[in-house]
């Protein structure tokens, strides 16, 4: 019995193969959710046609936040946010909006706007005395 080699696809071909956007596949790769994918010396990703996505806790929220930050002109997600977001997404309680703003490295008003519109995987709730709290997708 011989092993049949698995067809390797680039990002765009894999996206078409599984029916998602190339941007979504790029997010999967960036988050390490396609563990069988490899990068060649030129930096191009190659993904086995039979690759299965392995979601990370909080990853969807990180992608949504990263996309919203890019739309707001923020070039890079702060490393602290990248590292901390999965833990925040797993929390079973909201956290203060000022804490979210500090985590993402953006003004409080930006987080308030995202949450009010449901953008970035965030939702807004009010606590006692008018305090605002944020839930991150994945709660």
VMD Tcl script that builds the backbone (N, CA, C; Angstrom):
set m [mol new atoms 417]
animate dup $m
set s [atomselect $m all]
$s set {name element resname resid chain x y z} {
  {N N UNK 1 A 0.856 -1.177 0.000}
  {CA C UNK 1 A 0.000 0.000 0.000}
  {C C UNK 1 A 0.901 1.239 0.000}
  {N N UNK 2 A 0.615 2.188 -0.891}
  {CA C UNK 2 A 1.408 3.411 -0.955}
  {C C UNK 2 A 0.561 4.593 -0.526}
  {N N UNK 3 A 1.230 5.555 0.094}
  {CA C UNK 3 A 0.537 6.774 0.488}
  {C C UNK 3 A 0.421 7.697 -0.712}
  {N N UNK 4 A -0.756 8.191 -0.927}
  {CA C UNK 4 A -0.966 9.152 -1.997}
  {C C UNK 4 A -0.621 10.532 -1.469}
  {N N UNK 5 A 0.258 11.272 -2.165}
  {CA C UNK 5 A 0.605 12.602 -1.670}
  {C C UNK 5 A -0.621 13.516 -1.636}
  {N N UNK 6 A -0.680 14.313 -0.618}
  {CA C UNK 6 A -1.784 15.257 -0.477}
  {C C UNK 6 A -1.476 16.493 -1.312}
  {N N UNK 7 A -2.452 16.959 -2.033}
  {CA C UNK 7 A -2.272 18.171 -2.835}
  {C C UNK 7 A -2.074 19.369 -1.911}
  {N N UNK 8 A -1.075 20.179 -2.225}
  {CA C UNK 8 A -0.800 21.390 -1.451}
  {C C UNK 8 A -1.382 22.584 -2.200}
  {N N UNK 9 A -2.090 23.432 -1.473}
  {CA C UNK 9 A -2.750 24.591 -2.065}
  {C C UNK 9 A -2.191 25.872 -1.469}
  {N N UNK 10 A -2.141 26.918 -2.288}
  {CA C UNK 10 A -1.764 28.210 -1.718}
  {C C UNK 10 A -2.990 28.784 -1.011}
  {N N UNK 11 A -2.810 29.934 -0.364}
  {CA C UNK 11 A -3.884 30.512 0.450}
  {C C UNK 11 A -5.165 30.713 -0.355}
  {N N UNK 12 A -5.053 31.302 -1.538}
  {CA C UNK 12 A -6.244 31.592 -2.334}
  {C C UNK 12 A -6.951 30.320 -2.798}
  {N N UNK 13 A -6.166 29.340 -3.226}
  {CA C UNK 13 A -6.761 28.076 -3.682}
  {C C UNK 13 A -7.429 27.340 -2.522}
  {N N UNK 14 A -6.788 27.364 -1.347}
  {CA C UNK 14 A -7.391 26.709 -0.185}
  {C C UNK 14 A -8.697 27.405 0.197}
  {N N UNK 15 A -8.688 28.734 0.153}
  {CA C UNK 15 A -9.902 29.490 0.475}
  {C C UNK 15 A -11.047 29.076 -0.440}
  {N N UNK 16 A -10.759 28.997 -1.719}
  {CA C UNK 16 A -11.790 28.592 -2.687}
  {C C UNK 16 A -12.231 27.148 -2.419}
  {N N UNK 17 A -11.267 26.293 -2.105}
  {CA C UNK 17 A -11.525 24.871 -1.844}
  {C C UNK 17 A -12.488 24.669 -0.670}
  {N N UNK 18 A -12.325 25.481 0.386}
  {CA C UNK 18 A -13.173 25.303 1.578}
  {C C UNK 18 A -14.329 26.295 1.642}
  {N N UNK 19 A -14.398 27.231 0.683}
  {CA C UNK 19 A -15.542 28.139 0.605}
  {C C UNK 19 A -15.510 29.311 1.570}
  {N N UNK 20 A -14.314 29.830 1.858}
  {CA C UNK 20 A -14.195 31.026 2.688}
  {C C UNK 20 A -13.333 32.038 1.944}
  {N N UNK 21 A -13.245 33.245 2.473}
  {CA C UNK 21 A -12.436 34.273 1.826}
  {C C UNK 21 A -10.951 34.038 2.076}
  {N N UNK 22 A -10.127 34.563 1.187}
  {CA C UNK 22 A -8.675 34.475 1.357}
  {C C UNK 22 A -8.255 35.208 2.631}
  {N N UNK 23 A -8.948 36.288 2.966}
  {CA C UNK 23 A -8.631 37.023 4.199}
  {C C UNK 23 A -8.880 36.143 5.427}
  {N N UNK 24 A -9.944 35.377 5.392}
  {CA C UNK 24 A -10.237 34.490 6.521}
  {C C UNK 24 A -9.150 33.419 6.655}
  {N N UNK 25 A -8.706 32.864 5.525}
  {CA C UNK 25 A -7.633 31.871 5.579}
  {C C UNK 25 A -6.354 32.519 6.116}
  {N N UNK 26 A -6.082 33.754 5.706}
  {CA C UNK 26 A -4.913 34.476 6.226}
  {C C UNK 26 A -5.018 34.615 7.748}
  {N N UNK 27 A -6.227 34.876 8.246}
  {CA C UNK 27 A -6.434 34.955 9.697}
  {C C UNK 27 A -6.162 33.597 10.351}
  {N N UNK 28 A -6.662 32.519 9.742}
  {CA C UNK 28 A -6.417 31.178 10.282}
  {C C UNK 28 A -4.909 30.924 10.384}
  {N N UNK 29 A -4.185 31.300 9.331}
  {CA C UNK 29 A -2.743 31.081 9.315}
  {C C UNK 29 A -2.048 31.917 10.383}
  {N N UNK 30 A -2.428 33.165 10.477}
  {CA C UNK 30 A -1.813 34.068 11.451}
  {C C UNK 30 A -2.046 33.574 12.876}
  {N N UNK 31 A -3.204 32.982 13.123}
  {CA C UNK 31 A -3.555 32.504 14.455}
  {C C UNK 31 A -3.072 31.075 14.729}
  {N N UNK 32 A -2.443 30.448 13.732}
  {CA C UNK 32 A -1.969 29.082 13.921}
  {C C UNK 32 A -3.065 28.049 13.925}
  {N N UNK 33 A -4.193 28.364 13.271}
  {CA C UNK 33 A -5.344 27.462 13.288}
  {C C UNK 33 A -5.307 26.422 12.163}
  {N N UNK 34 A -4.289 26.480 11.307}
  {CA C UNK 34 A -4.081 25.453 10.284}
  {C C UNK 34 A -2.698 24.855 10.543}
  {N N UNK 35 A -2.616 23.967 11.557}
  {CA C UNK 35 A -1.308 23.491 12.006}
  {C C UNK 35 A -0.519 22.699 10.969}
  {N N UNK 36 A -1.170 22.181 9.937}
  {CA C UNK 36 A -0.437 21.411 8.929}
  {C C UNK 36 A 0.067 22.288 7.783}
  {N N UNK 37 A -0.235 23.577 7.822}
  {CA C UNK 37 A 0.252 24.491 6.796}
  {C C UNK 37 A 1.740 24.747 7.005}
  {N N UNK 38 A 2.432 24.993 5.905}
  {CA C UNK 38 A 3.862 25.290 5.982}
  {C C UNK 38 A 4.160 26.523 5.135}
  {N N UNK 39 A 5.246 27.178 5.515}
  {CA C UNK 39 A 5.680 28.369 4.792}
  {C C UNK 39 A 6.968 28.022 4.054}
  {N N UNK 40 A 7.039 28.377 2.762}
  {CA C UNK 40 A 8.260 28.100 2.012}
  {C C UNK 40 A 9.304 29.192 2.277}
  {N N UNK 41 A 10.523 29.016 1.782}
  {CA C UNK 41 A 11.578 29.999 2.051}
  {C C UNK 41 A 11.243 31.416 1.567}
  {N N UNK 42 A 10.364 31.523 0.585}
  {CA C UNK 42 A 9.968 32.835 0.071}
  {C C UNK 42 A 8.863 33.467 0.923}
  {N N UNK 43 A 8.358 32.725 1.918}
  {CA C UNK 43 A 7.324 33.259 2.796}
  {C C UNK 43 A 5.902 32.964 2.350}
  {N N UNK 44 A 5.743 32.133 1.332}
  {CA C UNK 44 A 4.403 31.783 0.842}
  {C C UNK 44 A 3.884 30.561 1.600}
  {N N UNK 45 A 2.611 30.636 2.000}
  {CA C UNK 45 A 1.988 29.542 2.721}
  {C C UNK 45 A 1.500 28.464 1.765}
  {N N UNK 46 A 1.665 27.196 2.181}
  {CA C UNK 46 A 1.141 26.038 1.460}
  {C C UNK 46 A 0.331 25.220 2.453}
  {N N UNK 47 A -0.892 24.881 2.045}
  {CA C UNK 47 A -1.836 24.227 2.951}
  {C C UNK 47 A -2.299 22.927 2.308}
  {N N UNK 48 A -2.224 21.808 3.020}
  {CA C UNK 48 A -2.745 20.558 2.461}
  {C C UNK 48 A -4.245 20.701 2.153}
  {N N UNK 49 A -4.667 20.141 1.033}
  {CA C UNK 49 A -6.077 20.242 0.640}
  {C C UNK 49 A -6.999 19.650 1.696}
  {N N UNK 50 A -6.508 18.686 2.464}
  {CA C UNK 50 A -7.341 18.055 3.494}
  {C C UNK 50 A -7.137 18.669 4.881}
  {N N UNK 51 A -6.480 19.826 4.944}
  {CA C UNK 51 A -6.219 20.473 6.236}
  {C C UNK 51 A -7.524 20.817 6.942}
  {N N UNK 52 A -7.509 20.641 8.248}
  {CA C UNK 52 A -8.670 20.943 9.082}
  {C C UNK 52 A -8.289 22.069 10.032}
  {N N UNK 53 A -9.125 23.068 10.103}
  {CA C UNK 53 A -8.902 24.202 11.004}
  {C C UNK 53 A -9.100 23.757 12.450}
  {N N UNK 54 A -8.192 24.188 13.315}
  {CA C UNK 54 A -8.276 23.908 14.743}
  {C C UNK 54 A -8.417 25.258 15.447}
  {N N UNK 55 A -9.661 25.675 15.750}
  {CA C UNK 55 A -9.874 26.997 16.357}
  {C C UNK 55 A -9.211 27.141 17.717}
  {N N UNK 56 A -8.663 28.307 17.975}
  {CA C UNK 56 A -8.105 28.657 19.284}
  {C C UNK 56 A -9.169 29.392 20.081}
  {N N UNK 57 A -9.239 29.180 21.397}
  {CA C UNK 57 A -10.188 29.956 22.200}
  {C C UNK 57 A -9.895 31.450 22.062}
  {N N UNK 58 A -10.925 32.225 21.807}
  {CA C UNK 58 A -10.765 33.671 21.703}
  {C C UNK 58 A -10.245 34.150 20.369}
  {N N UNK 59 A -9.911 33.233 19.467}
  {CA C UNK 59 A -9.310 33.636 18.199}
  {C C UNK 59 A -10.272 34.461 17.350}
  {N N UNK 60 A -11.539 34.076 17.323}
  {CA C UNK 60 A -12.500 34.842 16.518}
  {C C UNK 60 A -12.581 36.280 17.001}
  {N N UNK 61 A -12.557 36.457 18.308}
  {CA C UNK 61 A -12.588 37.814 18.847}
  {C C UNK 61 A -11.333 38.579 18.469}
  {N N UNK 62 A -10.189 37.907 18.513}
  {CA C UNK 62 A -8.938 38.596 18.164}
  {C C UNK 62 A -8.956 39.030 16.709}
  {N N UNK 63 A -9.445 38.174 15.822}
  {CA C UNK 63 A -9.520 38.527 14.407}
  {C C UNK 63 A -10.462 39.711 14.206}
  {N N UNK 64 A -11.622 39.651 14.844}
  {CA C UNK 64 A -12.586 40.744 14.696}
  {C C UNK 64 A -12.018 42.050 15.230}
  {N N UNK 65 A -11.367 41.996 16.371}
  {CA C UNK 65 A -10.773 43.210 16.941}
  {C C UNK 65 A -9.662 43.719 16.043}
  {N N UNK 66 A -8.809 42.821 15.558}
  {CA C UNK 66 A -7.711 43.220 14.677}
  {C C UNK 66 A -8.259 43.906 13.424}
  {N N UNK 67 A -9.316 43.348 12.847}
  {CA C UNK 67 A -9.904 43.941 11.648}
  {C C UNK 67 A -10.493 45.320 11.941}
  {N N UNK 68 A -11.168 45.458 13.084}
  {CA C UNK 68 A -11.734 46.760 13.449}
  {C C UNK 68 A -10.625 47.774 13.700}
  {N N UNK 69 A -9.529 47.325 14.319}
  {CA C UNK 69 A -8.417 48.232 14.573}
  {C C UNK 69 A -7.789 48.684 13.262}
  {N N UNK 70 A -7.660 47.774 12.309}
  {CA C UNK 70 A -7.114 48.146 11.000}
  {C C UNK 70 A -8.015 49.175 10.335}
  {N N UNK 71 A -9.326 48.977 10.441}
  {CA C UNK 71 A -10.275 49.941 9.870}
  {C C UNK 71 A -10.150 51.302 10.540}
  {N N UNK 72 A -9.759 51.295 11.821}
  {CA C UNK 72 A -9.614 52.553 12.561}
  {C C UNK 72 A -8.236 53.179 12.362}
  {N N UNK 73 A -7.388 52.528 11.546}
  {CA C UNK 73 A -6.074 53.079 11.260}
  {C C UNK 73 A -4.987 52.657 12.232}
  {N N UNK 74 A -5.296 51.718 13.127}
  {CA C UNK 74 A -4.275 51.223 14.046}
  {C C UNK 74 A -3.485 50.159 13.290}
  {N N UNK 75 A -2.191 50.352 13.183}
  {CA C UNK 75 A -1.374 49.491 12.338}
  {C C UNK 75 A -1.203 48.094 12.906}
  {N N UNK 76 A -0.945 47.969 14.196}
  {CA C UNK 76 A -0.683 46.660 14.781}
  {C C UNK 76 A -1.398 46.523 16.120}
  {N N UNK 77 A -1.885 45.332 16.367}
  {CA C UNK 77 A -2.500 45.044 17.658}
  {C C UNK 77 A -1.377 44.977 18.688}
  {N N UNK 78 A -1.517 45.695 19.803}
  {CA C UNK 78 A -0.472 45.617 20.830}
  {C C UNK 78 A -0.236 44.171 21.262}
  {N N UNK 79 A 1.014 43.819 21.522}
  {CA C UNK 79 A 1.341 42.449 21.929}
  {C C UNK 79 A 0.556 42.026 23.159}
  {N N UNK 80 A 0.338 42.948 24.066}
  {CA C UNK 80 A -0.420 42.623 25.281}
  {C C UNK 80 A -1.829 42.177 24.927}
  {N N UNK 81 A -2.442 42.835 23.941}
  {CA C UNK 81 A -3.794 42.452 23.530}
  {C C UNK 81 A -3.775 41.085 22.866}
  {N N UNK 82 A -2.797 40.860 22.001}
  {CA C UNK 82 A -2.675 39.570 21.315}
  {C C UNK 82 A -2.563 38.436 22.322}
  {N N UNK 83 A -1.782 38.650 23.357}
  {CA C UNK 83 A -1.559 37.615 24.365}
  {C C UNK 83 A -2.742 37.469 25.320}
  {N N UNK 84 A -3.389 38.572 25.649}
  {CA C UNK 84 A -4.417 38.543 26.692}
  {C C UNK 84 A -5.823 38.257 26.189}
  {N N UNK 85 A -6.098 38.534 24.928}
  {CA C UNK 85 A -7.479 38.438 24.462}
  {C C UNK 85 A -8.107 37.061 24.632}
  {N N UNK 86 A -7.420 35.961 24.332}
  {CA C UNK 86 A -8.081 34.663 24.548}
  {C C UNK 86 A -8.544 34.462 25.993}
  {N N UNK 87 A -7.748 34.923 26.951}
  {CA C UNK 87 A -8.147 34.786 28.353}
  {C C UNK 87 A -9.366 35.657 28.655}
  {N N UNK 88 A -9.389 36.872 28.111}
  {CA C UNK 88 A -10.549 37.734 28.319}
  {C C UNK 88 A -11.790 37.147 27.654}
  {N N UNK 89 A -11.622 36.577 26.460}
  {CA C UNK 89 A -12.767 35.991 25.761}
  {C C UNK 89 A -13.344 34.820 26.545}
  {N N UNK 90 A -12.496 34.123 27.276}
  {CA C UNK 90 A -12.953 32.970 28.050}
  {C C UNK 90 A -13.624 33.375 29.364}
  {N N UNK 91 A -13.452 34.645 29.759}
  {CA C UNK 91 A -14.058 35.105 31.013}
  {C C UNK 91 A -15.571 35.004 30.937}
  {N N UNK 92 A -16.169 34.765 32.056}
  {CA C UNK 92 A -17.627 34.644 32.114}
  {C C UNK 92 A -18.262 35.924 32.620}
  {N N UNK 93 A -17.487 37.006 32.663}
  {CA C UNK 93 A -18.036 38.277 33.122}
  {C C UNK 93 A -17.449 39.395 32.268}
  {N N UNK 94 A -18.138 40.504 32.193}
  {CA C UNK 94 A -17.604 41.623 31.417}
  {C C UNK 94 A -16.471 42.314 32.173}
  {N N UNK 95 A -15.750 43.153 31.472}
  {CA C UNK 95 A -14.723 43.928 32.143}
  {C C UNK 95 A -14.885 45.392 31.787}
  {N N UNK 96 A -14.369 46.298 32.589}
  {CA C UNK 96 A -14.585 47.729 32.379}
  {C C UNK 96 A -14.088 48.192 31.015}
  {N N UNK 97 A -14.836 49.105 30.426}
  {CA C UNK 97 A -14.507 49.594 29.092}
  {C C UNK 97 A -13.118 50.232 29.046}
  {N N UNK 98 A -12.708 50.881 30.118}
  {CA C UNK 98 A -11.369 51.482 30.153}
  {C C UNK 98 A -10.286 50.401 30.088}
  {N N UNK 99 A -10.553 49.258 30.705}
  {CA C UNK 99 A -9.607 48.142 30.649}
  {C C UNK 99 A -9.506 47.605 29.222}
  {N N UNK 100 A -10.645 47.519 28.532}
  {CA C UNK 100 A -10.635 47.070 27.135}
  {C C UNK 100 A -9.848 48.042 26.267}
  {N N UNK 101 A -10.058 49.333 26.466}
  {CA C UNK 101 A -9.341 50.341 25.681}
  {C C UNK 101 A -7.837 50.230 25.909}
  {N N UNK 102 A -7.443 50.042 27.154}
  {CA C UNK 102 A -6.015 49.900 27.454}
  {C C UNK 102 A -5.456 48.626 26.817}
  {N N UNK 103 A -6.215 47.548 26.872}
  {CA C UNK 103 A -5.790 46.288 26.282}
  {C C UNK 103 A -5.545 46.435 24.785}
  {N N UNK 104 A -6.480 47.110 24.092}
  {CA C UNK 104 A -6.374 47.246 22.644}
  {C C UNK 104 A -5.511 48.419 22.213}
  {N N UNK 105 A -5.161 49.290 23.159}
  {CA C UNK 105 A -4.329 50.441 22.820}
  {C C UNK 105 A -5.056 51.492 22.008}
  {N N UNK 106 A -6.361 51.619 22.248}
  {CA C UNK 106 A -7.172 52.620 21.547}
  {C C UNK 106 A -7.938 53.444 22.572}
  {N N UNK 107 A -8.473 54.603 22.160}
  {CA C UNK 107 A -9.257 55.416 23.096}
  {C C UNK 107 A -10.530 54.702 23.547}
  {N N UNK 108 A -10.990 55.047 24.731}
  {CA C UNK 108 A -12.224 54.479 25.277}
  {C C UNK 108 A -13.376 54.681 24.292}
  {N N UNK 109 A -13.438 55.857 23.674}
  {CA C UNK 109 A -14.540 56.141 22.740}
  {C C UNK 109 A -14.555 55.161 21.565}
  {N N UNK 110 A -13.398 54.724 21.112}
  {CA C UNK 110 A -13.331 53.751 20.016}
  {C C UNK 110 A -13.943 52.423 20.449}
  {N N UNK 111 A -13.589 51.952 21.638}
  {CA C UNK 111 A -14.159 50.697 22.147}
  {C C UNK 111 A -15.661 50.854 22.353}
  {N N UNK 112 A -16.074 52.009 22.870}
  {CA C UNK 112 A -17.502 52.269 23.085}
  {C C UNK 112 A -18.260 52.189 21.747}
  {N N UNK 113 A -17.675 52.772 20.696}
  {CA C UNK 113 A -18.312 52.758 19.371}
  {C C UNK 113 A -18.390 51.330 18.822}
  {N N UNK 114 A -17.272 50.583 18.932}
  {CA C UNK 114 A -17.281 49.196 18.454}
  {C C UNK 114 A -18.359 48.390 19.166}
  {N N UNK 115 A -18.379 48.498 20.489}
  {CA C UNK 115 A -19.316 47.695 21.282}
  {C C UNK 115 A -20.763 48.103 21.037}
  {N N UNK 116 A -21.011 49.401 20.890}
  {CA C UNK 116 A -22.379 49.877 20.661}
  {C C UNK 116 A -22.933 49.329 19.350}
  {N N UNK 117 A -22.053 49.093 18.384}
  {CA C UNK 117 A -22.482 48.580 17.080}
  {C C UNK 117 A -22.261 47.084 16.936}
  {N N UNK 118 A -21.741 46.455 17.992}
  {CA C UNK 118 A -21.484 45.021 17.933}
  {C C UNK 118 A -20.258 44.685 17.105}
  {N N UNK 119 A -19.404 45.684 16.834}
  {CA C UNK 119 A -18.216 45.457 16.011}
  {C C UNK 119 A -17.105 44.832 16.838}
  {N N UNK 120 A -16.202 44.159 16.158}
  {CA C UNK 120 A -15.013 43.633 16.813}
  {C C UNK 120 A -15.281 42.534 17.808}
  {N N UNK 121 A -16.456 41.882 17.719}
  {CA C UNK 121 A -16.751 40.815 18.653}
  {C C UNK 121 A -17.056 41.326 20.052}
  {N N UNK 122 A -17.367 42.624 20.164}
  {CA C UNK 122 A -17.615 43.231 21.462}
  {C C UNK 122 A -19.077 43.590 21.629}
  {N N UNK 123 A -19.557 43.539 22.846}
  {CA C UNK 123 A -20.883 44.064 23.149}
  {C C UNK 123 A -20.771 44.858 24.446}
  {N N UNK 124 A -21.648 45.829 24.577}
  {CA C UNK 124 A -21.584 46.784 25.678}
  {C C UNK 124 A -22.725 46.524 26.653}
  {N N UNK 125 A -22.429 46.629 27.940}
  {CA C UNK 125 A -23.482 46.555 28.948}
  {C C UNK 125 A -23.221 47.636 29.986}
  {N N UNK 126 A -24.262 48.014 30.673}
  {CA C UNK 126 A -24.124 49.034 31.710}
  {C C UNK 126 A -24.227 48.387 33.075}
  {N N UNK 127 A -23.406 48.886 33.973}
  {CA C UNK 127 A -23.414 48.382 35.334}
  {C C UNK 127 A -24.001 49.426 36.265}
  {N N UNK 128 A -23.828 49.222 37.531}
  {CA C UNK 128 A -24.338 50.177 38.505}
  {C C UNK 128 A -23.671 51.539 38.338}
  {N N UNK 129 A -24.418 52.574 38.616}
  {CA C UNK 129 A -23.919 53.943 38.567}
  {C C UNK 129 A -23.475 54.367 37.171}
  {N N UNK 130 A -24.027 53.744 36.135}
  {CA C UNK 130 A -23.730 54.145 34.767}
  {C C UNK 130 A -22.402 53.671 34.227}
  {N N UNK 131 A -21.690 52.811 34.929}
  {CA C UNK 131 A -20.412 52.299 34.432}
  {C C UNK 131 A -20.655 51.403 33.221}
  {N N UNK 132 A -19.750 51.452 32.269}
  {CA C UNK 132 A -19.890 50.626 31.070}
  {C C UNK 132 A -18.899 49.470 31.111}
  {N N UNK 133 A -19.380 48.313 30.686}
  {CA C UNK 133 A -18.582 47.100 30.661}
  {C C UNK 133 A -18.651 46.507 29.272}
  {N N UNK 134 A -17.631 45.732 28.921}
  {CA C UNK 134 A -17.541 45.130 27.599}
  {C C UNK 134 A -17.464 43.619 27.734}
  {N N UNK 135 A -18.229 42.958 26.884}
  {CA C UNK 135 A -18.120 41.488 26.734}
  {C C UNK 135 A -17.357 41.255 25.449}
  {N N UNK 136 A -16.490 40.256 25.426}
  {CA C UNK 136 A -15.806 39.861 24.202}
  {C C UNK 136 A -16.429 38.570 23.723}
  {N N UNK 137 A -16.615 38.478 22.411}
  {CA C UNK 137 A -17.168 37.283 21.780}
  {C C UNK 137 A -16.484 36.050 22.329}
  {N N UNK 138 A -17.255 35.014 22.548}
  {CA C UNK 138 A -16.697 33.775 23.052}
  {C C UNK 138 A -17.031 33.550 24.518}
  {N N UNK 139 A -17.817 34.465 25.106}
  {CA C UNK 139 A -18.131 34.344 26.530}
  {C C UNK 139 A -18.978 33.145 26.817}
}
mol reanalyze $m
mol bondsrecalc $m
mol representation Tube
mol addrep $m
